[in-house]
Amino acid sequence: MSVFTPLARPELEAFLAPYGLGQLRDFQGIAAGSENTNFFISMEKGEFVLTLVERGPVQEMPFFIELLDVLHDADLPVPYALRTTDGQALRELKGKPALLQPRLSGKHPTEPNTQHCVQIGELLAHMHLATREKTIERRTDRGLDWMLKEGSNFISHLDDAEGSLLKASVEEIAREQARIMALPRANVHADLFRDNTLFEGTHLTGVIDFYNACSAPMLYDVAIAVNDWCSFEDGKIDAPRARALLGAYAALRPFTAAEAELWSTMLRVGCVRFWLSRLIAAETFAGQDVLIHDPSEFRKRLEQRQETHIPLPFAL
């Protein structure tokens, strides 16, 4: 189970007391996390999620709190940080930054359809529009520079075919980096996979895990979402789902000509980012009781993205 920092009931009760939420009824670790420690917390006054941030500098935590406040104020279904009775949002537990947030209703969709994808496209557009004019700056630690460095280093860890695929991708990123970084920007989720959303039927009830959020090209966020929400098991893009997501997004925030030109590249960049992070996690946590996502999933997707047949709609 991916609980990197276990908690005992007495220390958790002491941490929760300043929120004024009544007695602790129950708590349990969440196995799905691969980077942070999360617990479901049941209190007299409701259901919550406690996150202990395991990766990233403490000084960046105010960014996440501010971003979630902005998105909550824009009526988006996000888990904003709760404050203690004396107004504290960011606290510390067992030496780790800790946030308590409302637990959102719904379940992760396992087999998304076009209606799910419409909801995701609209959510992304609303999030980008809410932050585009006043973007909160944060440089991701897994951006293009990280992909270039780690990708170059990891080529030698792979067999010839995979190494050639990664080498070509790294070269493309280096070649297009300046144009990518010049694309229209906003705050992006940067990890909007199915398991970071909650649905009741086809109604989106929650978006969670913003700890990869940053200021970046909006198209990067769209590419990451399409790669997960609109892919078959063999890595190919499902055209109806992709058109549903992209059309719903473009109806609210039309794509630009520059974005249309770099769409295929950005789909590949999104694959490289998660292929690399999963390869590194598989090596780092080999043999440990930690959830490790399958790296081959994104290798297949990257292979399939060498040609892209789903253009951006309504490019201006």
C-alpha positions in Angstrom: 0.0 0.0 0.0 1.3 3.5 -0.9 1.3 4.9 2.6 4.8 6.2 2.9 4.2 7.8 6.3 2.0 5.6 8.7 0.0 7.4 11.4 -1.1 6.2 14.8 -4.6 7.2 16.0 -3.5 9.4 18.9 -1.2 11.6 16.8 -3.9 11.9 14.1 -6.5 12.9 16.7 -4.1 15.6 18.0 -3.6 16.9 14.5 -7.3 17.0 13.7 -8.5 18.7 17.0 -7.9 22.3 15.8 -10.3 22.0 12.9 -13.3 21.8 15.2 -14.8 18.8 13.3 -15.7 16.7 16.3 -14.4 13.3 17.2 -12.4 11.0 14.8 -14.5 8.1 13.9 -12.3 6.2 11.5 -9.3 6.5 9.1 -7.7 4.4 6.5 -4.8 4.7 4.1 -5.5 5.1 0.4 -3.6 2.6 -1.7 -3.9 4.4 -5.0 -1.3 7.1 -4.4 2.1 6.7 -6.0 3.9 9.9 -4.7 2.1 11.2 -1.6 0.5 9.6 1.5 -3.3 10.0 1.6 -5.8 8.9 4.2 -9.6 8.9 4.2 -10.7 10.6 7.5 -14.2 10.1 9.0 -15.2 12.8 11.5 -18.4 13.6 13.4 -19.0 16.5 11.0 -18.1 14.9 7.7 -15.7 12.9 5.5 -12.3 14.3 4.6 -9.0 13.5 2.9 -5.7 14.1 4.6 -2.6 14.4 2.4 1.0 14.3 3.6 3.1 15.7 0.8 6.1 13.4 0.3 7.7 15.0 -2.7 8.5 18.7 -3.4 9.8 21.6 -1.3 7.6 22.9 1.5 7.8 26.4 0.2 5.7 25.5 -2.8 2.7 24.4 -0.8 1.1 27.9 -0.7 0.9 27.7 -4.5 -1.4 24.6 -4.3 -3.5 26.2 -1.6 -4.0 29.4 -3.5 -4.7 27.6 -6.8 -7.4 25.4 -5.3 -8.9 28.4 -3.6 -9.1 30.1 -7.0 -10.7 27.1 -8.7 -13.1 26.6 -5.8 -14.2 30.2 -6.1 -14.8 29.5 -9.8 -17.3 26.8 -8.8 -15.1 24.0 -10.0 -15.3 20.6 -8.1 -11.9 20.7 -6.4 -10.8 19.7 -2.8 -9.8 23.1 -1.4 -7.8 23.2 1.8 -9.7 23.5 5.0 -8.6 25.9 7.7 -8.2 25.4 11.4 -10.3 27.5 13.8 -7.4 30.0 13.9 -7.1 30.2 10.0 -4.3 27.8 9.2 -4.5 25.8 6.0 -0.9 24.5 5.7 0.2 22.5 8.7 2.8 19.8 9.5 2.4 16.2 10.6 5.3 13.9 11.2 7.7 16.3 9.5 5.6 16.5 6.3 3.4 19.3 4.9 -0.2 18.3 5.6 -3.5 19.4 4.1 -7.0 18.4 5.1 -9.6 18.7 2.4 -13.3 17.7 1.9 -13.8 14.3 0.5 -15.6 14.6 -2.8 -18.4 12.1 -3.8 -18.2 9.8 -6.8 -16.0 7.0 -8.2 -13.2 6.9 -10.7 -14.4 6.0 -14.2 -12.8 2.8 -15.5 -14.3 2.8 -19.0 -14.8 6.4 -20.1 -17.3 7.2 -22.8 -17.8 10.3 -24.9 -20.0 11.9 -22.2 -17.2 11.5 -19.7 -14.8 13.1 -22.2 -17.1 16.0 -22.8 -17.1 16.7 -19.0 -13.3 16.6 -18.9 -12.9 18.9 -21.9 -15.2 21.4 -20.3 -13.5 21.1 -16.9 -10.1 21.8 -18.5 -11.3 24.8 -20.4 -13.0 26.3 -17.3 -9.8 25.7 -15.3 -7.6 27.4 -17.9 -10.0 30.3 -18.4 -10.1 30.8 -14.6 -6.3 31.2 -14.4 -5.2 32.4 -17.8 -5.4 36.2 -17.0 -3.9 35.8 -13.5 -1.7 32.7 -13.7 0.0 31.7 -10.4 3.5 30.9 -11.4 5.1 27.6 -10.5 7.7 25.8 -12.6 7.2 22.1 -12.6 10.0 19.8 -11.6 9.0 17.4 -14.4 8.9 19.7 -17.3 10.8 19.8 -20.6 14.2 20.3 -19.0 13.6 17.3 -16.8 12.5 15.2 -19.8 15.6 16.2 -21.7 17.9 15.3 -18.8 16.3 12.2 -17.6 15.4 10.9 -21.1 19.0 11.2 -22.2 20.2 9.4 -19.2 17.6 6.6 -19.4 18.2 5.7 -23.1 21.0 3.3 -22.0 18.6 1.5 -19.6 16.4 0.3 -22.5 16.6 -2.2 -25.3 17.5 -1.0 -28.8 13.9 -0.5 -30.0 12.8 1.4 -26.8 16.0 3.3 -26.7 15.6 4.5 -30.3 12.0 5.6 -29.5 13.1 7.6 -26.5 16.1 9.1 -28.2 13.9 10.3 -31.1 11.5 11.8 -28.6 14.1 13.6 -26.6 15.5 15.1 -29.8 12.1 16.3 -30.8 11.6 18.0 -27.4 14.9 19.7 -27.7 14.1 20.9 -31.2 10.6 22.2 -30.4 11.2 23.4 -26.8 11.2 27.1 -27.6 8.0 26.9 -29.6 6.2 24.8 -27.0 7.1 27.3 -24.2 5.7 30.1 -26.4 2.2 28.6 -26.5 -0.7 30.2 -24.6 -0.3 29.5 -20.9 -2.4 29.2 -17.7 -2.4 27.0 -14.6 -2.6 23.4 -15.6 -3.4 20.2 -13.6 -0.7 18.2 -15.5 -2.0 14.9 -14.3 -5.6 14.7 -15.2 -6.0 10.9 -15.5 -9.1 9.0 -14.8 -8.0 8.1 -11.3 -7.8 11.8 -10.5 -11.4 12.4 -11.2 -14.7 11.4 -9.6 -18.0 10.8 -11.4 -21.5 9.9 -10.5 -22.6 8.3 -13.7 -21.4 10.7 -16.4 -21.6 13.7 -14.1 -18.2 15.0 -13.0 -18.2 15.5 -9.2 -14.6 16.0 -8.4 -11.0 16.6 -9.6 -8.3 15.6 -7.2 -4.5 15.4 -6.8 -3.2 18.8 -8.0 0.3 18.2 -6.8 1.7 18.2 -10.3 -0.1 21.5 -11.1 2.0 24.3 -12.5 2.0 27.2 -14.9 2.5 25.8 -18.4 1.1 25.7 -21.9 -2.6 24.9 -21.8 -2.1 22.4 -24.7 0.1 20.3 -22.5 -2.9 19.7 -20.1 -5.1 18.8 -23.0 -2.6 16.3 -24.5 -2.2 14.6 -21.1 -5.9 14.2 -20.8 -6.4 12.9 -24.3 -3.6 10.4 -23.9 -5.4 8.9 -20.9 -9.1 9.4 -21.5 -9.1 8.6 -25.2 -6.8 5.7 -25.6 -7.5 2.0 -26.2 -5.4 -0.6 -24.4 -3.1 -0.9 -27.4 -2.3 2.8 -27.2 -4.3 4.0 -30.2 -6.5 7.0 -29.9 -10.3 6.4 -29.9 -11.4 9.1 -32.4 -15.0 9.6 -31.0 -13.8 10.1 -27.4 -11.0 12.4 -28.6 -13.3 14.5 -30.7 -15.8 14.8 -27.8 -13.1 16.0 -25.4 -11.4 18.4 -27.8 -14.7 19.8 -29.2 -16.1 20.5 -25.7 -12.9 22.3 -24.8 -12.7 24.3 -28.0 -16.3 25.5 -27.6 -15.2 27.4 -24.5 -11.5 28.2 -25.3 -10.7 28.0 -29.0 -7.3 26.6 -30.0 -4.8 28.8 -31.8 -3.0 28.1 -35.0 0.3 27.7 -33.1 -1.3 25.1 -30.9 -2.7 23.2 -33.9 0.8 23.1 -35.4 2.3 21.5 -32.3 -0.6 19.2 -31.4 1.1 16.0 -32.5 4.3 17.0 -30.8 2.5 17.7 -27.5 0.8 14.4 -27.5 4.2 12.8 -27.7 5.6 15.0 -25.0 2.7 13.9 -22.7 3.6 10.3 -23.3 7.3 10.9 -22.7 6.7 12.6 -19.4 4.7 9.6 -17.9 6.8 6.9 -19.6 9.9 8.4 -18.0 8.4 8.9 -14.6 7.0 5.4 -14.5 10.4 3.9 -15.6 12.2 5.8 -12.9 9.6 4.7 -10.3 9.9 1.1 -11.4 13.7 1.2 -10.8 13.5 3.3 -7.6 10.8 1.3 -5.8 11.6 -2.2 -7.2 10.7 -4.8 -4.6 9.0 -2.3 -2.3 5.3 -2.3 -1.3 4.5 0.8 -3.4 2.0 1.2 -6.3 4.0 1.3 -9.5 2.1 2.1 -12.7 3.1 0.1 -15.8 5.6 2.0 -17.9 4.8 0.0 -21.0 1.4 1.7 -21.2 3.0 4.9 -22.2 5.6 3.3 -24.4 2.7 1.9 -26.4 1.0 5.2 -26.5 4.1 7.0 -27.6 4.6 4.4 -30.4 1.0 5.1 -31.6 1.5 8.9 -31.4 4.2 8.9 -34.1 1.4 9.8 -36.4 -1.7 11.7 -35.2 -5.0 11.6 -37.2 -7.1 13.6 -34.8 -6.5 17.3 -35.4 -7.5 20.1 -33.1 -11.0 21.4 -33.9 -11.8 25.0 -34.7 -8.2 26.2 -34.8 -8.1 30.0 -35.5 
